[in-house]
Amino acid sequence: MQFIDLGAQRERIRDRLKAAIDNVVEEGRYILGPQVTEFENKLAAYIGTKHVVACANGTDALLLPLFAAGIGPGDAVFVPSFTFAATAEVVALAKAEPVFVDVDAETYNIDIASLEAAIAMIKKEGRLKPKAIIPVDLFGLAADYEAIMAIAKREGLLVIEDAAQSIGGSADGTMCGAFGHVGSTSFYPAKPLGCYGDGGAMFTNDDALADQLRSFAFHGKGETQYDNVRVGINSRLDTIQAAILIEKLAILEDEMVARQVVAKRYAEGLGDIVKASRNLGGGRSAWAQYAIETPKRDGLRAHLGEKGIPSVIYYVKPLHEQVAYRDYPRTPTGLAVSEELPKRILCLPMHPYLSEADQDRIIETIRNYIGSNSAHVAAASVTPRPPPSRSQ
């Protein structure tokens, strides 16, 4: 059983992928070939933004907007602590300081009250100037952008949506990637929309910002690559990766529908014995990961492994406890949820090609383990069950 089955997807579009790759090789335009622009245009149409600027990876997709905004020494950027390192890493690379904020216990996304407290603290201290917020659509679920954008407007802050896990997800009729002033994503192979190497992109409706992002991503170029109007970096999406992404984008919506089915089956089969993720607030998660929570996590993970069922802990330690980031500022109200989640959370196999039989085996294995280790929960079958009364 695969945690993420890229092989099944590859078999589905094998001939189209081969033709796309062969075409790039035959044309020989390996850097900035026509497929890059074609992919940008098709992805912009899917996400609903005016511009998509492709780049070399998801980390650069977060870093380049900081460069374009002139964020640097003396500036504060507010980020969740329960996320992958890249979200805070780019802030430090820009010579600004990440300020760690707690996450909501239900959504795992940035907690609004914690964010407000962090902003107030930074303003009161006066050492740093609040400049930006980088909310993360963790595991594929959109953050609370209505509240975040209201805060950003009031405080004059840039919002960079970290949509590395959420392409294909949506909320309130808006696709993930289209929130904030600029969105950033990754095409790492395991993402819902992934290539066969590294890749990333930025989304914006701002013409001037799009031009700046393209310049910073191409050595700070002006009219040509030999006209350097700013100090930039080398961050371009390879033509072969763009060609692959065109074919994967063509089936993304179909895969999103399949992911919803898998997530619903998990929630119905497990929601009465563990805290099982589900779509919240009418939004659609991209389900980059499917998370459950249980105090029996470590024993359960070992049991799943014995049964040949893979699982992963995202994330084993919050960023504010990591050696590289432990000296940066943090919200004054504490980071209790970010510190507790690594003790309880476990991510199960999740991909559009997960069979019902495999999923039922996962559910049954979990139910049998939890039931045999609980005085009040009996082992049960995998017949779909109604969701618990509380939102999870």
Secondary structure, DSSP 8 states (H G I E B T S, - for coil): --SS-HHHHHHHTHHHHHHHHHHHHHHT--BS-HHHHHHHHHHHHHHT-SEEEEES-HHHHHHHHHHHTT--TTEEEEEESSS-THHHHHHHHTT-EEEEE-B-TTT-SB-HHHHHHHHHHHHHH-SSEEEEE--B-GGG----HHHHHHHHHHHT-EEEEE-TTTTT-EETTEETTSSSSEEEEE--TTSSS--SS--EEEEES-HHHHHHHHHHHBTTBSSSTT-B-S---B---BHHHHHHHHHHHHHHHHHHHHHHHHHHHHHHHHTTTSEE----TT-B---SSEEEE-TTHHHHHHHHHHTT---B-S-SS-GGGSTTTTTS-B-TT--HHHHHHHHHEEEE---TT--HHHHHHHHHHHHHHHHHT-SS------------SS--
